[in-house]
């Protein structure tokens, strides 16, 4: 019997993880990436234990070596006062899989190496797809075509697959951009290795951690109109916004090369009631784009990949398997989308009074409550399906 073939549109972290999971389940997989090279741009991100456990299940335990394990987590005030502290060793769901900070290119490179070049098609910009009930055909702008048993749209926030399934959907702007930076060979006593810290101020936030022994990743937000340039350029603007923040925030911004500083205006979409139809489904940002505030964008895409392969394994009917995958994921990712948006709204408050109230709320939250919230985010496991 010939292998069933899956067409995956998009060669990012979610698409490659889905490709690995499906191939492990016996599928013939082809990945179509619109970029001329299969590589990730950007800075860093964290994979929490829920996502790392999926990668471990795919035999990728070695990916931990590509990043830096996060062992301490802090939420700070603008002055540097720790409002919340947790250690990974005290969080039971970190016992079998760690939280790891990666440079995005390092993780993507590991996934690419695991999948290999065979079956990867570059410069393939999808124009449309056609599903005749027996197979699905992907048609690309350069005239190429591919035929498979199913098609997975893993092509990001501005997904062509989603646009064909759900035309006319608007993007939702968060009200603030996110700047991301990298600093090489940075040493400061207030930034030990293993620490992941977020600082919240009035209409601005800053997060930082090591993604490699010699490389610090940081991100920053500040309330600002969509698409509008900031005065003096990005670095000068951030130096001004964070000039009174605690150390080493101003020092990190000052030490960042302009070439290592990226700005993204943050958008998401409202949750979908229905993801795919027929032999077509969505995955990752194409299905449920979310704010980065909870660090679950890439993590939830990796979760999707694991559940997709499992749902197809458990169903003899392909379309029923796809709808089962969507049903199993919809509630969790809708919750993540909504919580990520709300966390950003609260984190970007500007009024001195409400900022003070926010700080008191975090400070007075019992550890058991905070750990329960971490558990909701990080305690998900593929075996449980939730």
C-alpha positions in Angstrom: 0.0 0.0 0.0 1.4 3.4 -1.0 2.1 5.8 1.8 -0.3 8.6 2.4 1.1 12.0 1.5 0.8 15.2 3.5 1.5 18.7 2.0 2.6 21.2 4.5 2.5 24.8 3.5 5.1 26.7 5.6 8.5 25.6 6.8 8.7 27.4 10.1 8.9 25.8 13.6 5.3 24.5 13.5 5.5 23.3 9.9 8.7 21.4 10.4 7.5 19.8 13.7 4.3 18.7 12.0 6.4 17.3 9.1 8.6 15.3 11.6 5.6 14.1 13.6 3.7 12.9 10.5 6.7 11.2 8.9 7.3 9.4 12.2 3.7 8.2 11.9 4.4 6.7 8.4 3.4 9.6 6.2 5.2 10.8 3.1 5.6 14.5 3.8 6.5 17.4 1.5 7.1 20.9 2.9 6.6 24.0 0.8 8.3 27.2 1.9 7.8 30.5 0.1 11.3 31.9 1.2 14.3 31.1 -1.0 16.1 29.5 2.0 14.8 27.4 4.8 15.9 29.5 7.7 14.3 31.5 10.5 15.0 35.2 11.1 14.4 37.0 14.3 15.8 36.8 17.8 14.8 34.5 20.6 11.9 32.7 22.3 11.3 30.3 25.0 9.9 26.8 24.7 8.2 25.8 27.9 7.9 22.2 29.1 4.6 21.5 27.2 6.4 22.1 23.9 9.7 20.5 24.9 7.8 17.3 25.9 6.5 17.0 22.3 10.0 17.5 20.9 11.3 14.9 23.3 8.6 12.5 22.1 9.9 12.9 18.6 13.4 11.9 19.7 14.8 15.4 19.8 16.1 15.6 23.3 19.4 16.9 21.9 17.7 20.3 21.0 18.3 21.4 24.6 21.9 21.7 23.7 21.0 24.4 21.2 19.6 26.7 23.8 19.9 27.8 27.4 17.8 26.2 30.1 15.7 28.6 32.2 15.8 27.7 35.9 14.5 30.9 37.5 11.6 33.1 36.6 10.9 36.6 37.9 8.4 39.4 37.4 9.8 42.8 38.4 8.7 46.4 38.9 10.3 49.2 37.0 12.5 49.8 40.0 13.8 46.2 40.0 11.8 45.0 42.9 10.9 41.3 42.5 7.1 40.9 42.6 7.2 37.2 41.8 9.9 34.6 41.9 9.8 30.9 40.9 12.4 28.2 40.4 12.0 25.4 37.9 12.9 22.8 40.5 9.8 23.8 42.4 7.5 23.4 39.4 6.5 19.7 39.1 5.8 19.9 35.4 9.4 20.9 34.7 10.6 17.6 36.0 10.4 15.6 32.8 11.0 18.5 30.3 12.7 21.8 31.0 11.9 25.4 29.9 14.6 26.4 27.3 15.4 29.8 25.7 16.5 29.5 22.1 17.7 31.7 19.4 15.0 31.1 16.8 17.5 30.1 14.1 19.1 27.5 16.4 15.9 25.6 17.1 14.8 25.9 13.5 18.2 24.6 12.3 17.8 21.6 14.6 14.4 20.8 13.2 15.6 21.2 9.6 18.5 18.9 10.3 16.2 16.3 11.7 13.9 16.4 8.7 16.5 16.8 6.1 16.4 18.5 2.7 14.5 15.7 0.8 10.9 16.7 0.4 11.6 20.4 1.1 10.6 22.8 -1.7 11.8 26.4 -1.5 10.5 29.6 -3.3 7.1 27.9 -3.3 4.5 30.6 -2.8 1.0 29.1 -2.6 -1.6 30.6 -4.9 -4.5 28.4 -4.0 -5.5 24.8 -3.3 -8.3 22.6 -4.6 -9.9 19.7 -2.7 -11.9 17.3 -4.8 -12.8 14.9 -1.9 -10.2 12.3 -3.0 -7.1 14.4 -2.9 -6.0 18.0 -2.5 -3.9 19.9 -5.0 -1.7 22.8 -4.1 -1.0 25.3 -6.9 1.9 27.7 -6.6 2.5 31.1 -8.1 5.4 29.8 -10.3 3.2 27.2 -11.9 4.3 24.2 -9.8 1.6 21.8 -8.5 1.6 19.2 -5.8 -1.0 16.5 -5.0 -1.5 14.9 -1.6 -4.0 13.2 0.7 -4.1 16.2 3.0 -2.9 19.8 3.2 -1.8 21.6 6.4 -1.6 25.4 6.3 1.3 26.2 8.6 2.0 29.5 6.8 1.7 32.0 9.6 -0.3 35.1 10.6 -1.0 36.1 6.9 -1.8 32.5 5.9 -2.8 32.0 2.3 -4.5 28.8 3.3 -6.6 30.5 6.0 -7.4 33.4 3.6 -9.0 30.9 1.2 -10.9 29.1 3.9 -11.9 32.2 5.8 -11.7 35.2 3.4 -12.0 38.8 4.6 -10.9 38.4 8.2 -9.3 41.5 9.7 -6.1 41.5 11.8 -6.3 43.0 15.3 -3.5 45.4 16.4 -2.4 45.1 20.0 -1.7 48.8 20.5 2.0 48.3 20.9 5.0 47.0 18.8 7.5 44.5 20.1 11.2 45.2 19.7 13.6 42.3 19.9 17.4 42.5 20.4 20.5 40.4 20.8 23.6 41.3 22.8 26.8 39.3 22.6 29.2 38.6 25.4 27.2 40.7 27.9 28.1 40.3 31.6 26.2 41.9 34.5 25.7 40.8 38.1 22.0 41.6 37.8 21.6 39.1 34.9 22.7 35.6 35.9 22.5 32.7 33.5 19.3 30.7 33.8 17.2 33.7 34.8 14.2 34.7 32.7 12.9 38.1 33.9 10.0 40.4 32.8 9.8 44.0 34.0 6.6 45.9 33.9 6.3 49.7 33.9 3.8 52.3 32.7 2.9 51.4 29.2 6.2 49.6 28.6 7.6 46.1 29.4 11.0 44.5 29.1 12.0 40.8 29.1 15.4 39.2 29.1 17.3 35.9 29.3 20.3 34.1 27.9 19.6 32.0 24.7 23.2 30.8 24.6 26.2 31.0 26.9 27.5 34.1 25.2 24.2 35.6 23.8 21.5 37.5 25.6 18.0 37.9 24.1 15.7 40.7 25.1 12.4 42.1 24.1 10.6 45.3 24.8 7.1 46.8 24.3 5.9 50.4 24.4 2.4 51.8 23.5 2.6 53.3 20.1 0.3 53.8 17.0 0.4 51.0 14.4 2.9 51.4 11.6 4.1 54.8 12.8 7.9 55.5 13.0 9.3 56.3 16.4 11.2 59.6 16.9 15.0 59.3 16.5 14.9 55.6 15.4 14.2 52.5 17.3 17.3 52.3 19.5 17.1 56.0 20.5 13.4 55.7 21.3 13.9 52.6 23.5 16.8 54.2 25.3 14.5 57.1 26.1 11.6 55.0 27.2 13.7 52.7 29.5 16.2 55.3 30.7 14.8 55.2 34.3 14.3 51.4 34.4 16.4 49.2 36.6 19.8 47.8 35.6 20.8 46.3 33.3 17.9 47.3 31.0 19.4 50.6 29.8 22.8 49.0 29.5 21.4 46.1 27.3 19.7 48.5 24.9 22.8 50.6 24.6 25.0 47.5 23.9 22.7 46.3 21.2 23.8 46.7 17.6 21.2 48.3 15.3 21.5 45.3 13.0 20.4 43.0 15.9 17.3 45.1 16.7 14.0 44.1 15.1 10.5 45.8 15.4 7.2 44.0 14.9 3.8 45.6 15.2 1.9 42.9 17.1 -1.4 41.5 15.7 -3.6 38.5 16.3 -7.0 37.4 15.0 -10.2 36.4 16.9 -10.5 32.7 17.6 -12.1 30.6 14.8 -15.1 28.3 15.4 -14.1 26.2 12.4 -10.5 25.8 11.3 -10.4 23.6 8.2 -12.7 21.7 5.9 -12.4 18.5 3.9 -8.8 17.4 3.6 -7.4 20.8 4.6 -6.6 22.1 8.1 -4.6 24.8 9.8 -1.7 24.8 12.3 0.1 27.3 14.5 -0.3 31.0 13.7 -2.3 30.2 10.7 -5.0 28.7 13.0 -4.6 30.7 16.2 -2.2 33.7 16.0 -1.7 35.1 19.5 0.2 37.8 21.3 3.6 36.7 22.6 2.8 37.7 26.1 2.6 34.2 27.5 5.3 32.8 25.4 3.0 30.2 23.8 2.9 31.0 20.1 5.6 28.6 19.0 4.8 26.3 21.9 1.1 25.9 20.8 2.2 25.3 17.2 4.4 22.4 18.4 1.5 21.1 20.5 -0.7 21.2 17.4 1.8 19.1 15.5 1.8 16.4 18.1 -2.0 16.3 18.3 -2.4 16.3 14.5 -0.2 13.2 14.1 -1.9 11.4 17.0 -5.4 12.2 15.8 -4.7 10.9 12.3 -3.1 7.8 13.8 -6.3 7.1 15.7 -8.8 7.6 12.9 -9.2 5.4 9.8 -11.1 8.2 8.1 -8.8 11.1 7.2 -11.3 13.9 7.3 -12.7 12.7 10.7 -9.1 12.6 12.0 -8.6 16.2 10.9 -11.8 17.4 12.6 -10.8 15.5 15.7 -7.5 17.3 15.8 -9.2 20.6 15.5 -11.8 19.8 18.2 -9.0 18.7 20.6 -7.0 21.9 20.1 -9.7 24.6 19.8 -10.6 25.1 23.4 -7.0 25.3 24.6 -5.7 27.6 21.9 -8.7 29.9 22.1 -8.0 30.2 25.9 -4.4 31.0 25.1 -5.3 33.6 22.6 -7.7 35.4 24.9 -5.3 35.2 27.9 -2.4 36.4 25.9 -4.4 39.4 24.7 -5.6 40.2 28.3 -2.1 39.9 29.8 -0.9 42.4 27.3 -3.7 44.8 28.1 -2.9 44.7 31.8 0.9 44.8 31.2 0.6 48.0 29.1 -1.5 50.0 31.6 -0.2 53.6 31.9 -2.0 55.1 34.9 0.2 55.3 38.0 -2.7 54.2 40.2 -3.6 51.1 38.2 0.1 50.2 37.7 0.5 50.3 41.5 -2.6 48.1 41.9 -1.2 45.7 39.4 2.0 45.4 41.3 0.2 44.8 44.6 -1.9 42.1 42.9 1.2 40.3 41.7 3.0 40.7 45.0 0.1 39.4 47.1 -0.8 36.4 44.9 0.1 33.2 46.8 2.7 31.0 45.3 0.2 28.1 45.0 -2.0 30.2 42.8 0.9 31.4 40.7 2.1 27.8 40.2 -1.4 26.7 39.3 -1.4 29.3 36.5 2.0 28.1 35.3 0.5 24.6 35.3 -2.3 25.7 33.1 0.2 27.0 30.6 3.1 24.5 30.9 1.5 21.4 32.3 -0.1 20.3 29.1 1.1 16.9 27.8 0.4 15.1 24.5 -0.6 11.9 26.3 -3.3 13.7 28.2 -4.4 15.6 25.1 -5.0 18.7 27.1 
